Every structure is written in C-alpha cells, then in structure tokens.
Amino acid sequence: MNRYRTILKEAVAEQTIDKSRFIAHVKPVETKEEADAFIGEIRAKHKDAAHNVPAMVIGEKFQIQWASDDGEPQGTSGAPMVQMLVKEKLTNVVVVVTRYFGGIKLGTGGLVRAYTSSAKLGVVSAGICIVKEMTILSVKVDYTHLSKIQSISERENFAIKEILYEDVVILKLTADPENVASVKEILSEITAGSFVVTSERIELVKVVENCKKNAE
C-alpha cells in the first residue's frame, strides 16, 4: 500500500537568475527536529549569503507545514516553496534555498518564481519516490536453487535485496503484502517445498519505479 511521496536522497541544485545565485538544498526527514538541524547546518555553511530561506512539510497527512522568508518580502519565498511541495504531494521534506544577491531586484513575482523553481530543481535532483508498505521475507534455500530464484525474481512480483552465503543461502526478499502468498508458492515450486521462512515483517520502503530520479 502506498503511504506517501517523498524524495529519495539529500541533494543540491543551483541556478542563476539576474545575477543572483539560488542554491537549493533538500533532504528527506522524519521529524521537525531533523529538519531544524538541517536548516541550521545550511545557515552556518552559507552565513555570508543574503538569505537562507527554509521550508518543510512533514507527516503523512502534511500535518507540519512551516516556512520563513528570512528577510525577503513577506510571502515571496518560503510559503510558495511549501505550496509547491504540497501541490506535488511531497512530504517529509525540508528545503533551504540560499540566495547570493546579484544586485538586481526581482520584484514580488520574480522572487516567487525564483524560489519555487529553485526548490523544484532541488527536488528533481534528489529524486521523487513513493514510500510503500512492503513485506520483507528472510528465507533459507539450498545453493542449487539460487540461480533459478534470481532469474524468476526479474519477472515475478518480488525483488532480492540481499544475499548471504552461509551453509545455505539466506535471501532477503521484498514484495507487496498482497503478493506474499504467490511468492511463497513460487519458492515452493522451485525448491520442492524445502525453503524455510526465518522472518516476515512489514516495513516502509522507498520505491523509485515510475518516478523521476537521478542515479542513486
């Protein structure tokens, strides 16, 4: 089951508009405390900048929405970035757009466009993904079955996330909860019922298929 959309990783993107440098810093976060710490890091790193404008959206239902204009005219920078994140249905994200003023005033509309587009560049650079509830299966199989399982995983409804080579092979598999029964049937057919499930649990997993992303 899909839970929410967020970004895949921390990233930085930059553009220049009318001689002003806009540097977008983005990071996936789980709490406001994490977001506040990141904002502090960026402000310390770019303490000589004209502005370090922060924005965050946190919670599966977008419960926390916060921003500051950091000295820019009210409503021209932080709030539009929050609005962009919500419009894109992105949460658990913090953004700080740093501006090094180039001497040319952009006007109210220009500032909104500059900060919003910079934040969006950062988001695209980080990669957009879906956080889903996935079943994590740890199974033991004989070495003779490994290649067949690897081959079938490429076209069936599960993925191999980890392989441990011990006296038997221990596989960490991920699958949509509704597909777990069929995955077990497949494993049973391949191994003639000799596979052993050592653990089965639900975890939140970032899935990047069908999403914009850069190389991980």
MDAnalysis code that builds the backbone (N, CA, C; Angstrom):
import MDAnalysis as mda
import numpy as np

u = mda.Universe.empty(648, n_residues=216, atom_resindex=np.repeat(np.arange(216), 3), trajectory=True)
u.add_TopologyAttr("name", ["N", "CA", "C"] * 216)
u.add_TopologyAttr("resid", np.arange(1, 217))
u.add_TopologyAttr("resname", ["MET", "ASN", "ARG", "TYR", "ARG", "THR", "ILE", "LEU", "LYS", "GLU", "ALA", "VAL", "ALA", "GLU", "GLN", "THR", "ILE", "ASP", "LYS", "SER", "ARG", "PHE", "ILE", "ALA", "HIS", "VAL", "LYS", "PRO", "VAL", "GLU", "THR", "LYS", "GLU", "GLU", "ALA", "ASP", "ALA", "PHE", "ILE", "GLY", "GLU", "ILE", "ARG", "ALA", "LYS", "HIS", "LYS", "ASP", "ALA", "ALA", "HIS", "ASN", "VAL", "PRO", "ALA", "MET", "VAL", "ILE", "GLY", "GLU", "LYS", "PHE", "GLN", "ILE", "GLN", "TRP", "ALA", "SER", "ASP", "ASP", "GLY", "GLU", "PRO", "GLN", "GLY", "THR", "SER", "GLY", "ALA", "PRO", "MET", "VAL", "GLN", "MET", "LEU", "VAL", "LYS", "GLU", "LYS", "LEU", "THR", "ASN", "VAL", "VAL", "VAL", "VAL", "VAL", "THR", "ARG", "TYR", "PHE", "GLY", "GLY", "ILE", "LYS", "LEU", "GLY", "THR", "GLY", "GLY", "LEU", "VAL", "ARG", "ALA", "TYR", "THR", "SER", "SER", "ALA", "LYS", "LEU", "GLY", "VAL", "VAL", "SER", "ALA", "GLY", "ILE", "CYS", "ILE", "VAL", "LYS", "GLU", "MET", "THR", "ILE", "LEU", "SER", "VAL", "LYS", "VAL", "ASP", "TYR", "THR", "HIS", "LEU", "SER", "LYS", "ILE", "GLN", "SER", "ILE", "SER", "GLU", "ARG", "GLU", "ASN", "PHE", "ALA", "ILE", "LYS", "GLU", "ILE", "LEU", "TYR", "GLU", "ASP", "VAL", "VAL", "ILE", "LEU", "LYS", "LEU", "THR", "ALA", "ASP", "PRO", "GLU", "ASN", "VAL", "ALA", "SER", "VAL", "LYS", "GLU", "ILE", "LEU", "SER", "GLU", "ILE", "THR", "ALA", "GLY", "SER", "PHE", "VAL", "VAL", "THR", "SER", "GLU", "ARG", "ILE", "GLU", "LEU", "VAL", "LYS", "VAL", "VAL", "GLU", "ASN", "CYS", "LYS", "LYS", "ASN", "ALA", "GLU"])
u.atoms.positions = np.array([
    [0.835, -1.192, 0.000],
    [0.000, 0.000, 0.000],
    [0.876, 1.251, 0.000],
    [0.578, 2.169, -0.898],
    [1.308, 3.433, -0.931],
    [0.966, 4.273, 0.288],
    [1.986, 4.837, 0.941],
    [1.769, 5.670, 2.120],
    [1.924, 7.156, 1.785],
    [3.034, 7.515, 1.142],
    [3.230, 8.921, 0.794],
    [4.360, 9.062, -0.220],
    [4.444, 10.259, -0.810],
    [5.526, 10.579, -1.744],
    [6.554, 11.431, -1.012],
    [7.810, 11.196, -1.320],
    [8.868, 11.985, -0.703],
    [10.049, 12.030, -1.665],
    [11.207, 12.454, -1.167],
    [12.400, 12.463, -2.005],
    [13.313, 11.314, -1.601],
    [14.123, 10.907, -2.554],
    [14.957, 9.724, -2.359],
    [16.171, 9.992, -1.490],
    [16.796, 11.161, -1.662],
    [18.077, 11.398, -1.000],
    [18.316, 12.898, -0.846],
    [19.343, 13.236, -0.110],
    [19.766, 14.632, 0.024],
    [20.397, 15.087, -1.285],
    [20.160, 16.336, -1.659],
    [20.694, 16.829, -2.926],
    [20.832, 18.344, -2.904],
    [21.584, 18.849, -3.889],
    [21.793, 20.287, -4.062],
    [21.604, 20.617, -5.538],
    [20.963, 21.737, -5.822],
    [20.813, 22.208, -7.200],
    [20.972, 23.727, -7.201],
    [21.480, 24.247, -8.293],
    [21.776, 25.685, -8.337],
    [21.355, 26.281, -9.670],
    [20.910, 27.531, -9.626],
    [20.657, 28.289, -10.847],
    [20.958, 29.758, -10.576],
    [21.221, 30.509, -11.637],
    [21.466, 31.946, -11.542],
    [20.352, 32.681, -12.257],
    [19.739, 33.648, -11.566],
    [18.661, 34.446, -12.136],
    [19.001, 35.909, -11.933],
    [19.171, 36.631, -13.032],
    [19.525, 38.062, -12.968],
    [20.664, 38.312, -11.980],
    [21.712, 37.523, -12.138],
    [22.973, 37.644, -11.391],
    [22.896, 37.169, -9.936],
    [21.712, 36.812, -9.450],
    [21.611, 36.233, -8.111],
    [21.753, 34.709, -8.204],
    [22.580, 34.148, -7.301],
    [22.732, 32.679, -7.236],
    [21.695, 32.122, -6.270],
    [20.960, 31.145, -6.727],
    [19.997, 30.440, -5.893],
    [20.454, 28.989, -5.766],
    [20.744, 28.571, -4.532],
    [21.234, 27.212, -4.273],
    [20.204, 26.492, -3.413],
    [19.608, 25.465, -3.966],
    [18.593, 24.700, -3.240],
    [19.229, 23.485, -2.580],
    [19.008, 23.357, -1.290],
    [19.467, 22.203, -0.517],
    [18.219, 21.457, -0.052],
    [18.112, 20.182, -0.351],
    [16.933, 19.415, 0.051],
    [17.363, 18.139, 0.760],
    [16.500, 17.675, 1.660],
    [16.827, 16.458, 2.409],
    [15.540, 15.775, 2.866],
    [15.490, 14.440, 2.783],
    [14.352, 13.724, 3.379],
    [14.502, 13.675, 4.891],
    [13.430, 13.933, 5.609],
    [13.459, 13.939, 7.084],
    [12.206, 13.256, 7.614],
    [12.281, 12.838, 8.873],
    [11.136, 12.198, 9.511],
    [10.499, 13.089, 10.577],
    [11.267, 14.036, 11.111],
    [10.771, 14.863, 12.209],
    [11.140, 16.326, 11.994],
    [10.441, 17.208, 12.715],
    [10.760, 18.631, 12.654],
    [12.148, 18.890, 13.226],
    [12.541, 18.096, 14.231],
    [13.878, 18.264, 14.813],
    [14.967, 18.010, 13.779],
    [14.788, 16.975, 12.967],
    [15.749, 16.697, 11.892],
    [15.793, 17.864, 10.910],
    [14.614, 18.368, 10.566],
    [14.538, 19.485, 9.613],
    [15.214, 20.731, 10.184],
    [14.949, 21.038, 11.452],
    [15.555, 22.210, 12.076],
    [17.080, 22.095, 12.103],
    [17.582, 20.887, 12.365],
    [19.030, 20.682, 12.399],
    [19.643, 20.926, 11.023],
    [18.970, 20.449, 9.981],
    [19.462, 20.652, 8.611],
    [19.456, 22.127, 8.249],
    [18.394, 22.819, 8.613],
    [18.316, 24.261, 8.342],
    [19.475, 24.978, 9.022],
    [19.771, 24.601, 10.255],
    [20.893, 25.205, 10.970],
    [22.222, 24.949, 10.284],
    [22.401, 23.746, 9.764],
    [23.647, 23.413, 9.067],
    [23.830, 24.282, 7.820],
    [22.763, 24.435, 7.051],
    [22.856, 25.218, 5.812],
    [23.086, 26.696, 6.122],
    [22.413, 27.209, 7.141],
    [22.617, 28.619, 7.507],
    [24.052, 28.864, 7.964],
    [24.629, 27.907, 8.684],
    [26.026, 28.057, 9.121],
    [26.976, 27.970, 7.939],
    [26.674, 27.085, 7.002],
    [27.528, 26.900, 5.825],
    [27.509, 28.126, 4.923],
    [26.342, 28.765, 4.814],
    [26.179, 29.921, 3.919],
    [25.831, 31.172, 4.730],
    [26.565, 31.395, 5.819],
    [26.256, 32.536, 6.683],
    [26.528, 33.876, 6.012],
    [27.310, 33.866, 4.912],
    [27.595, 35.108, 4.193],
    [26.572, 35.398, 3.104],
    [25.579, 34.524, 2.930],
    [24.563, 34.728, 1.895],
    [23.560, 35.796, 2.326],
    [22.884, 36.381, 1.349],
    [21.869, 37.386, 1.656],
    [20.678, 36.757, 2.376],
    [20.289, 35.553, 1.952],
    [19.129, 34.887, 2.538],
    [19.332, 33.367, 2.507],
    [18.842, 32.704, 3.550],
    [18.731, 31.243, 3.564],
    [17.280, 30.934, 3.918],
    [16.490, 30.702, 2.900],
    [15.041, 30.569, 3.081],
    [14.656, 29.104, 3.269],
    [14.093, 28.756, 4.455],
    [13.734, 27.368, 4.729],
    [12.235, 27.087, 4.532],
    [11.948, 25.824, 4.226],
    [10.566, 25.360, 4.137],
    [10.552, 23.870, 4.440],
    [9.490, 23.416, 5.077],
    [9.377, 21.985, 5.362],
    [7.924, 21.543, 5.315],
    [7.734, 20.291, 4.919],
    [6.439, 19.626, 5.011],
    [6.708, 18.252, 5.607],
    [6.024, 17.915, 6.702],
    [6.285, 16.675, 7.418],
    [4.967, 16.029, 7.835],
    [4.913, 14.706, 7.733],
    [3.733, 13.951, 8.140],
    [2.984, 13.397, 6.950],
    [2.449, 12.195, 7.116],
    [1.747, 11.550, 6.004],
    [0.533, 12.344, 5.552],
    [-0.038, 13.143, 6.446],
    [-1.171, 13.991, 6.084],
    [-0.753, 15.459, 6.030],
    [0.548, 15.691, 5.813],
    [1.092, 17.051, 5.688],
    [0.794, 17.881, 6.940],
    [0.877, 17.219, 8.116],
    [0.483, 17.888, 9.358],
    [1.344, 19.110, 9.671],
    [2.645, 19.035, 9.372],
    [3.544, 20.159, 9.648],
    [3.888, 20.846, 8.336],
    [3.515, 22.109, 8.237],
    [3.876, 22.941, 7.090],
    [4.436, 24.243, 7.657],
    [5.715, 24.473, 7.412],
    [6.342, 25.653, 8.013],
    [7.362, 26.241, 7.044],
    [7.491, 27.564, 7.083],
    [8.480, 28.249, 6.253],
    [8.781, 29.613, 6.850],
    [9.891, 30.182, 6.402],
    [10.271, 31.543, 6.763],
    [10.775, 32.241, 5.507],
    [10.536, 33.548, 5.434],
    [11.054, 34.310, 4.289],
    [12.482, 34.788, 4.519],
    [12.973, 34.686, 5.731],
    [14.358, 35.032, 6.072],
    [14.791, 36.375, 5.480],
    [13.946, 37.371, 5.640],
    [14.326, 38.715, 5.208],
    [13.831, 39.115, 3.835],
    [13.374, 38.163, 3.035],
    [12.761, 38.515, 1.757],
    [11.371, 39.089, 2.037],
    [10.772, 39.832, 1.098],
    [9.421, 40.358, 1.313],
    [8.440, 39.244, 1.679],
    [7.556, 39.539, 2.597],
    [6.659, 38.522, 3.144],
    [5.868, 37.807, 2.054],
    [5.873, 36.474, 2.124],
    [5.086, 35.648, 1.207],
    [5.697, 35.412, -0.149],
    [6.956, 35.839, -0.345],
    [7.562, 35.724, -1.680],
    [8.498, 34.533, -1.833],
    [8.778, 33.822, -0.739],
    [9.822, 32.794, -0.850],
    [9.479, 31.505, -0.099],
    [9.425, 31.555, 1.235],
    [9.192, 30.334, 1.999],
    [7.825, 29.713, 1.747],
    [6.762, 30.516, 1.858],
    [5.406, 29.999, 1.667],
    [5.190, 29.393, 0.280],
    [5.663, 30.045, -0.803],
    [5.498, 29.427, -2.118],
    [6.209, 28.074, -2.246],
    [7.325, 27.886, -1.533],
    [8.015, 26.597, -1.584],
    [7.182, 25.523, -0.894],
    [6.570, 25.872, 0.250],
    [5.679, 24.923, 0.920],
    [4.513, 24.564, 0.003],
    [3.938, 25.570, -0.638],
    [2.810, 25.333, -1.543],
    [3.206, 24.414, -2.689],
    [4.428, 24.576, -3.199],
    [4.902, 23.708, -4.271],
    [5.006, 22.263, -3.806],
    [5.558, 22.048, -2.596],
    [5.709, 20.692, -2.070],
    [4.344, 20.022, -1.884],
    [3.396, 20.779, -1.324],
    [2.059, 20.215, -1.098],
    [1.366, 19.921, -2.429],
    [1.513, 20.828, -3.388],
    [0.907, 20.614, -4.706],
    [1.463, 19.353, -5.354],
    [2.759, 19.100, -5.160],
    [3.389, 17.897, -5.715],
    [3.138, 16.670, -4.839],
    [2.393, 16.847, -3.744],
    [2.074, 15.759, -2.805],
    [3.335, 15.143, -2.213],
    [4.295, 16.012, -1.879],
    [5.555, 15.576, -1.290],
    [5.572, 15.927, 0.188],
    [6.004, 14.993, 1.019],
    [6.101, 15.247, 2.440],
    [7.382, 14.644, 2.987],
    [7.623, 14.908, 4.284],
    [8.884, 14.513, 4.926],
    [10.081, 15.046, 4.141],
    [9.976, 16.326, 3.812],
    [10.998, 17.020, 3.021],
    [11.302, 18.364, 3.676],
    [12.595, 18.697, 3.731],
    [12.999, 20.041, 4.131],
    [13.817, 20.646, 2.995],
    [13.571, 21.921, 2.731],
    [14.261, 22.652, 1.661],
    [14.821, 23.942, 2.238],
    [16.048, 24.266, 1.882],
    [16.617, 25.586, 2.172],
    [17.168, 26.131, 0.868],
    [16.655, 27.274, 0.435],
    [17.171, 27.916, -0.770],
    [18.007, 29.117, -0.343],
    [19.286, 29.026, -0.653],
    [20.243, 30.086, -0.336],
    [20.320, 31.060, -1.507],
    [20.287, 32.359, -1.194],
    [20.402, 33.363, -2.250],
    [21.607, 34.260, -1.991],
    [22.476, 34.315, -2.990],
    [23.557, 35.296, -3.007],
    [23.117, 36.407, -3.953],
    [22.800, 37.548, -3.377],
    [22.202, 38.646, -4.141],
    [23.159, 39.175, -5.196],
    [22.630, 39.340, -6.412],
    [23.461, 39.785, -7.531],
    [23.314, 41.249, -7.871],
    [22.519, 41.996, -7.088],
    [22.408, 43.435, -7.316],
    [21.185, 43.854, -8.097],
    [20.425, 42.879, -8.616],
    [19.227, 43.215, -9.381],
    [17.993, 42.728, -8.625],
    [17.077, 43.627, -8.328],
    [15.852, 43.242, -7.638],
    [14.918, 42.506, -8.597],
    [14.279, 41.454, -8.098],
    [13.454, 40.612, -8.968],
    [11.977, 40.948, -8.893],
    [11.561, 41.727, -7.902],
    [10.146, 42.015, -7.739],
    [9.434, 40.838, -7.084],
    [8.209, 41.091, -6.634],
    [7.461, 40.065, -5.907],
    [7.264, 38.796, -6.737],
    [6.741, 38.935, -7.932],
    [6.511, 37.768, -8.790],
    [7.796, 37.053, -9.148],
    [8.846, 37.835, -9.392],
    [10.133, 37.238, -9.737],
    [10.710, 36.412, -8.602],
    [10.550, 36.915, -7.373],
    [11.038, 36.168, -6.215],
    [10.283, 34.853, -6.035],
    [8.965, 34.912, -6.169],
    [8.162, 33.686, -6.040],
    [8.624, 32.654, -7.059],
    [8.787, 33.081, -8.306],
    [9.213, 32.145, -9.355],
    [10.624, 31.622, -9.090],
    [11.510, 32.498, -8.637],
    [12.897, 32.101, -8.419],
    [13.016, 31.063, -7.296],
    [12.355, 31.327, -6.187],
    [12.463, 30.389, -5.058],
    [11.728, 29.076, -5.344],
    [10.558, 29.178, -5.961],
    [9.804, 27.963, -6.263],
    [10.546, 27.089, -7.267],
    [11.062, 27.691, -8.323],
    [11.768, 26.903, -9.337],
    [13.064, 26.323, -8.785],
    [13.733, 27.058, -7.910],
    [14.965, 26.543, -7.303],
    [14.657, 25.332, -6.425],
    [13.612, 25.442, -5.614],
    [13.220, 24.318, -4.769],
    [12.846, 23.112, -5.610],
    [12.156, 23.348, -6.711],
    [11.756, 22.235, -7.574],
    [12.975, 21.579, -8.218],
    [13.970, 22.371, -8.594],
    [15.208, 21.803, -9.129],
    [15.871, 20.890, -8.100],
    [15.862, 21.320, -6.846],
    [16.441, 20.504, -5.790],
    [15.703, 19.192, -5.612],
    [14.382, 19.257, -5.652],
    [13.552, 18.055, -5.502],
    [13.821, 17.073, -6.640],
    [13.874, 17.578, -7.864],
    [14.129, 16.710, -9.017],
    [15.516, 16.078, -8.912],
    [16.483, 16.861, -8.456],
    [17.836, 16.340, -8.280],
    [17.876, 15.231, -7.229],
    [17.066, 15.374, -6.181],
    [17.025, 14.368, -5.120],
    [16.320, 13.098, -5.564],
    [15.400, 13.207, -6.511],
    [14.632, 12.065, -6.961],
    [13.347, 11.921, -6.171],
    [12.241, 11.730, -6.869],
    [10.951, 11.551, -6.221],
    [10.645, 10.067, -6.116],
    [10.182, 9.646, -4.955],
    [9.860, 8.235, -4.769],
    [8.592, 8.079, -3.955],
    [8.093, 6.867, -3.943],
    [6.900, 6.523, -3.179],
    [7.320, 5.649, -2.006],
    [6.840, 5.971, -0.821],
    [7.067, 5.114, 0.340],
    [5.870, 4.178, 0.456],
    [6.162, 2.871, 0.402],
    [5.116, 1.855, 0.411],
    [5.303, 0.905, 1.578],
    [4.208, 0.304, 1.989],
    [4.295, -0.811, 2.923],
    [4.670, -2.051, 2.125],
    [5.789, -2.652, 2.474],
    [6.250, -3.849, 1.790],
    [6.531, -4.952, 2.801],
    [6.325, -6.192, 2.386],
    [6.679, -7.319, 3.228],
    [8.140, -7.698, 2.979],
    [8.888, -7.842, 4.045],
    [10.273, -8.272, 3.969],
    [10.333, -9.726, 4.424],
    [10.736, -10.605, 3.523],
    [10.855, -12.033, 3.816],
    [12.319, -12.427, 3.885],
    [12.714, -13.102, 4.943],
    [14.035, -13.727, 5.003],
    [13.829, -15.221, 4.854],
    [14.454, -15.798, 3.839],
    [14.258, -17.229, 3.582],
    [15.599, -17.931, 3.403],
    [15.623, -19.198, 3.777],
    [16.798, -20.045, 3.569],
    [16.499, -21.025, 2.444],
    [17.442, -21.118, 1.491],
    [17.301, -22.062, 0.388],
    [18.652, -22.722, 0.116],
    [18.605, -23.845, -0.542],
    [19.836, -24.519, -0.931],
    [20.498, -23.775, -2.093],
    [21.813, -23.888, -2.164],
    [22.563, -23.210, -3.223],
    [22.083, -23.589, -4.615],
    [21.605, -24.819, -4.783],
    [21.204, -25.289, -6.116],
    [20.001, -24.528, -6.667],
    [19.270, -23.829, -5.802],
    [18.066, -23.117, -6.247],
    [18.299, -21.625, -6.484],
    [19.468, -21.119, -6.126],
    [19.692, -19.672, -6.149],
    [19.536, -19.063, -7.534],
    [20.182, -19.649, -8.533],
    [20.154, -19.045, -9.872],
    [18.738, -18.997, -10.431],
    [17.944, -20.025, -10.157],
    [16.559, -20.045, -10.645],
    [15.734, -18.952, -9.961],
    [15.935, -18.793, -8.662],
    [15.200, -17.746, -7.939],
    [15.606, -16.366, -8.445],
    [16.900, -16.172, -8.684],
    [17.360, -14.884, -9.206],
    [16.752, -14.590, -10.568],
    [16.690, -15.604, -11.411],
    [16.132, -15.425, -12.746],
    [14.648, -15.096, -12.688],
    [13.906, -15.801, -11.856],
    [12.459, -15.595, -11.765],
    [12.128, -14.260, -11.112],
    [12.958, -13.809, -10.178],
    [12.676, -12.543, -9.489],
    [12.629, -11.365, -10.451],
    [13.275, -11.504, -11.594],
    [13.300, -10.415, -12.568],
    [11.946, -10.213, -13.238],
    [11.094, -11.231, -13.205],
    [9.790, -11.100, -13.873],
    [8.597, -11.365, -12.965],
    [8.838, -11.787, -11.732],
    [7.755, -12.029, -10.789],
    [7.630, -10.849, -9.825],
    [6.680, -10.956, -8.899],
    [6.337, -9.817, -8.039],
    [7.145, -9.760, -6.746],
    [8.453, -9.957, -6.848],
    [9.309, -9.784, -5.681],
    [10.700, -9.401, -6.146],
    [11.481, -8.885, -5.216],
    [12.857, -8.483, -5.530],
    [13.792, -9.042, -4.463],
    [15.008, -9.350, -4.879],
    [16.031, -9.813, -3.944],
    [16.854, -8.612, -3.526],
    [16.808, -8.279, -2.252],
    [17.518, -7.120, -1.741],
    [18.866, -7.475, -1.131],
    [19.008, -8.711, -0.696],
    [20.255, -9.094, -0.029],
    [20.447, -10.601, -0.128],
    [21.704, -11.020, -0.291],
    [22.034, -12.440, -0.331],
    [23.186, -12.703, 0.632],
    [23.004, -13.637, 1.539],
    [24.066, -14.061, 2.453],
    [24.431, -15.497, 2.132],
    [25.717, -15.732, 1.978],
    [26.200, -17.068, 1.638],
    [26.763, -17.750, 2.877],
    [26.010, -18.690, 3.417],
    [26.463, -19.451, 4.580],
    [26.408, -20.936, 4.233],
    [26.058, -21.791, 5.180],
    [25.925, -23.208, 4.826],
    [24.765, -23.413, 3.865],
    [23.789, -22.503, 3.940],
    [22.736, -22.384, 2.927],
    [22.696, -20.919, 2.507],
    [21.899, -20.633, 1.492],
    [21.753, -19.247, 1.054],
    [20.607, -18.597, 1.828],
    [20.862, -17.405, 2.377],
    [19.826, -16.647, 3.064],
    [19.474, -15.445, 2.193],
    [18.227, -15.386, 1.765],
    [17.768, -14.325, 0.879],
    [16.848, -13.371, 1.627],
    [17.040, -12.080, 1.385],
    [16.119, -11.063, 1.880],
    [15.298, -10.597, 0.691],
    [14.004, -10.882, 0.712],
    [13.114, -10.583, -0.399],
    [12.125, -9.493, -0.008],
    [11.740, -8.662, -0.957],
    [10.689, -7.673, -0.726],
    [9.550, -7.922, -1.705],
    [8.325, -7.769, -1.214],
    [7.154, -7.983, -2.058],
    [5.988, -7.179, -1.498],
    [5.059, -6.809, -2.369],
    [3.824, -6.203, -1.894],
    [3.114, -7.220, -1.009],
    [2.523, -6.769, 0.104],
    [1.861, -7.711, 1.009],
    [0.868, -8.639, 0.320],
    [0.146, -8.123, -0.681],
    [-0.854, -8.949, -1.355],
    [-0.232, -10.031, -2.243],
    [1.078, -9.921, -2.503],
    [1.747, -10.903, -3.364],
    [2.540, -11.946, -2.582],
    [2.548, -11.844, -1.258],
    [3.393, -12.734, -0.457],
    [3.021, -14.199, -0.642],
    [1.723, -14.500, -0.664],
    [1.295, -15.893, -0.823],
    [1.792, -16.483, -2.139],
    [1.690, -15.696, -3.216],
    [2.145, -16.207, -4.519],
    [3.660, -16.349, -4.562],
    [4.391, -15.457, -3.875],
    [5.854, -15.579, -3.810],
    [6.235, -16.880, -3.106],
    [5.541, -17.188, -2.031],
    [5.832, -18.435, -1.313],
    [5.517, -19.650, -2.185],
    [4.466, -19.567, -2.982],
    [4.135, -20.665, -3.889],
    [5.241, -20.872, -4.920],
    [5.769, -19.764, -5.433],
    [6.862, -19.836, -6.408],
    [8.088, -20.486, -5.785],
    [8.437, -20.032, -4.572],
    [9.592, -20.607, -3.880],
    [9.382, -22.092, -3.606],
    [8.166, -22.456, -3.271],
    [7.863, -23.865, -3.008],
    [8.048, -24.709, -4.257],
    [7.605, -24.175, -5.403],
    [7.758, -24.906, -6.668],
    [9.234, -25.086, -7.024],
    [10.012, -24.032, -6.854],
    [11.433, -24.092, -7.224],
    [12.209, -25.037, -6.319],
    [11.904, -24.986, -5.029],
    [12.701, -25.745, -4.051],
    [12.060, -27.065, -3.644],
    [10.943, -27.414, -4.271],
    [10.200, -28.616, -3.893],
    [9.799, -28.573, -2.412],
    [9.467, -27.352, -1.966],
    [8.988, -27.175, -0.601],
    [10.058, -27.152, 0.466],
    [11.326, -27.041, 0.050],
    [12.420, -27.130, 1.030],
    [12.870, -25.776, 1.583],
    [12.295, -24.670, 1.089],
    [12.712, -23.358, 1.592],
    [12.152, -23.145, 2.994],
    [12.841, -22.296, 3.768],
    [12.411, -22.013, 5.140],
    [12.316, -20.496, 5.319],
    [11.159, -20.016, 5.773],
    [10.985, -18.595, 6.089],
    [11.443, -18.369, 7.523],
    [12.482, -17.554, 7.708],
    [13.005, -17.297, 9.056],
    [12.419, -16.035, 9.678],
    [11.934, -15.121, 8.845],
    [11.253, -13.935, 9.378],
    [10.373, -13.323, 8.303],
    [9.314, -12.648, 8.742],
    [8.378, -11.990, 7.830],
    [7.820, -10.767, 8.543],
    [8.028, -9.591, 7.963],
    [7.593, -8.369, 8.627],
    [7.242, -7.304, 7.587],
    [6.483, -6.325, 8.025],
    [6.117, -5.191, 7.176],
    [7.061, -4.032, 7.463],
    [7.603, -3.439, 6.412],
    [8.448, -2.256, 6.554],
    [8.022, -1.210, 5.535],
    [8.375, 0.048, 5.829],
    [8.177, 1.116, 4.851],
    [9.407, 1.173, 3.965],
    [9.185, 1.089, 2.656],
    [10.279, 1.007, 1.688],
    [10.098, 2.088, 0.635],
    [11.200, 2.734, 0.250],
    [11.151, 3.716, -0.825],
    [11.239, 2.995, -2.173],
    [10.244, 3.240, -2.997],
    [10.174, 2.602, -4.310],
    [10.300, 3.689, -5.369],
    [11.282, 3.553, -6.249],
    [11.565, 4.622, -7.205],
    [11.069, 4.308, -8.609],
    [10.462, 3.178, -8.808],
    [9.962, 2.850, -10.127],
    [8.871, 3.815, -10.535],
    [8.873, 4.173, -11.814],
    [7.900, 5.113, -12.362],
    [7.978, 6.495, -11.742],
    [9.150, 6.840, -11.164],
    [9.337, 8.162, -10.548],
    [10.551, 8.825, -11.154],
    [10.592, 10.151, -11.102],
    [11.760, 10.887, -11.539],
    [12.882, 10.633, -10.565],
    [14.087, 10.384, -11.082],
    [15.224, 10.244, -10.176],
    [16.529, 10.416, -10.932],
    [17.559, 10.774, -10.225],
    [18.911, 10.752, -10.737],
    [19.518, 9.430, -10.322],
    [20.742, 9.199, -10.692],
    [21.407, 7.979, -10.265],
    [21.522, 7.959, -8.763],
    [21.236, 6.807, -8.166],
    [21.301, 6.707, -6.711],
    [22.753, 6.697, -6.251],
])
